[in-house]
Amino acid sequence: MPKPLHKDVKQMDDNLVDYFAKERDSGGPLLPLTAVQDRVAAALGVYILPRNRDPRPKQVCDISTSEQCAIRECLYGMVEKKIHVTRSPLIDCLKEKHIFEGSVSSLGKILHSQLGFVIR
């Protein structure tokens, strides 16, 4: 004698039948055939968790002399404008001017090891 289906499995089975009935009634696929995971998730009524991508930029620890000079100029410009200089506003200024595309921690390492600054 077959076992009865668990209520979650029964719900997914019902979702599957409903989805393909909607496809039949609409005369074609509701989602593109190439989007296999999305079609299966929609048919079963489940949610696919997005893949965990690492959003952190790679550490940049070696920069050219011209980039060092540009960072110094940006830092001194902030001091002249009497802006409180920390790594966060400095990196915002550098990214605005497309001078530096690394992370805050990379900037801290560069400021300390290559430029001789200590910024908190």
C-alpha positions as CSV (number, residue, x, y, z in Angstrom):
1,M,0.0,0.0,0.0
2,P,1.5,3.4,-1.0
3,K,2.2,6.0,1.7
4,P,0.1,9.2,1.6
5,L,2.0,12.2,0.4
6,H,3.2,14.8,2.9
7,K,1.2,18.0,2.8
8,D,4.1,20.0,1.4
9,V,4.7,17.5,-1.4
10,K,0.9,17.5,-2.1
11,Q,1.0,21.3,-2.3
12,M,3.9,21.2,-4.7
13,D,2.1,18.6,-6.8
14,D,-1.0,20.8,-7.0
15,N,1.2,23.8,-7.9
16,L,2.8,21.8,-10.7
17,V,-0.5,20.7,-12.2
18,D,-1.9,24.3,-12.0
19,Y,1.3,25.8,-13.6
20,F,1.2,23.5,-16.6
21,A,-2.6,24.0,-16.9
22,K,-1.9,27.8,-17.1
23,E,0.8,27.1,-19.7
24,R,-1.6,25.0,-21.7
25,D,-4.4,27.6,-21.5
26,S,-2.0,30.4,-22.5
27,G,-0.8,28.5,-25.6
28,G,2.9,28.6,-24.7
29,P,5.4,28.7,-22.0
30,L,5.0,31.3,-19.2
31,L,8.7,31.6,-18.8
32,P,11.4,31.1,-21.5
33,L,12.4,27.4,-21.9
34,T,16.1,28.4,-21.4
35,A,15.3,29.5,-17.8
36,V,15.1,26.0,-16.4
37,Q,15.6,26.8,-12.7
38,D,13.1,29.7,-12.9
39,R,10.5,27.5,-14.6
40,V,10.9,24.7,-12.1
41,A,10.7,27.1,-9.2
42,A,7.6,28.7,-10.6
43,A,6.0,25.4,-11.4
44,L,6.6,24.0,-7.9
45,G,5.8,27.3,-6.1
46,V,9.2,27.5,-4.4
47,Y,11.8,30.3,-4.1
48,I,15.4,29.8,-5.3
49,L,17.9,31.4,-3.0
50,P,20.4,33.6,-5.0
51,R,24.0,32.4,-5.1
52,N,26.2,34.0,-2.6
53,R,28.5,36.2,-4.6
54,D,31.4,37.9,-2.9
55,P,30.7,41.6,-3.3
56,R,34.0,42.7,-1.8
57,P,36.5,44.2,-4.2
58,K,39.9,42.6,-4.4
59,Q,42.6,44.1,-2.3
60,V,44.8,46.5,-4.1
61,C,48.2,46.8,-2.3
62,D,50.5,48.0,-5.0
63,I,49.8,51.2,-6.9
64,S,51.8,53.4,-9.3
65,T,53.6,56.6,-8.3
66,S,51.0,58.7,-10.2
67,E,48.2,57.1,-8.2
68,Q,50.1,57.8,-5.0
69,C,50.4,61.4,-5.9
70,A,46.7,61.6,-6.8
71,I,45.7,60.1,-3.5
72,R,48.0,62.6,-1.7
73,E,46.4,65.5,-3.6
74,C,42.9,64.3,-2.8
75,L,43.8,63.9,0.9
76,Y,45.4,67.3,1.1
77,G,42.4,68.8,-0.7
78,M,40.1,67.4,2.0
79,V,42.4,68.9,4.7
80,E,42.3,72.3,2.9
81,K,38.5,72.2,2.8
82,K,38.5,71.3,6.5
83,I,36.8,68.0,5.9
84,H,37.4,65.4,8.7
85,V,39.6,62.9,7.0
86,T,38.9,59.2,7.6
87,R,39.2,56.3,5.2
88,S,35.5,56.3,4.2
89,P,35.1,59.9,3.0
90,L,38.6,59.6,1.4
91,I,37.7,56.5,-0.6
92,D,34.4,58.2,-1.6
93,C,36.4,61.1,-3.0
94,L,38.9,58.8,-4.8
95,K,36.1,56.7,-6.4
96,E,34.3,59.9,-7.5
97,K,37.4,61.0,-9.3
98,H,38.1,57.4,-10.6
99,I,41.5,57.4,-8.9
100,F,41.2,54.3,-6.8
101,E,38.8,51.3,-7.1
102,G,40.0,49.2,-4.2
103,S,38.4,48.6,-0.8
104,V,38.6,50.7,2.4
105,S,41.0,48.2,4.0
106,S,43.3,48.3,0.9
107,L,43.3,52.0,1.0
108,G,44.3,51.9,4.7
109,K,47.2,49.6,3.9
110,I,48.4,51.8,1.0
111,L,48.1,54.9,3.1
112,H,50.2,53.4,5.9
113,S,52.8,51.3,4.0
114,Q,53.4,53.3,0.8
115,L,52.4,56.9,1.7
116,G,53.3,57.0,5.4
117,F,49.9,58.2,6.7
118,V,48.0,56.8,9.7
119,I,44.3,57.4,9.2
120,R,41.6,55.8,11.3
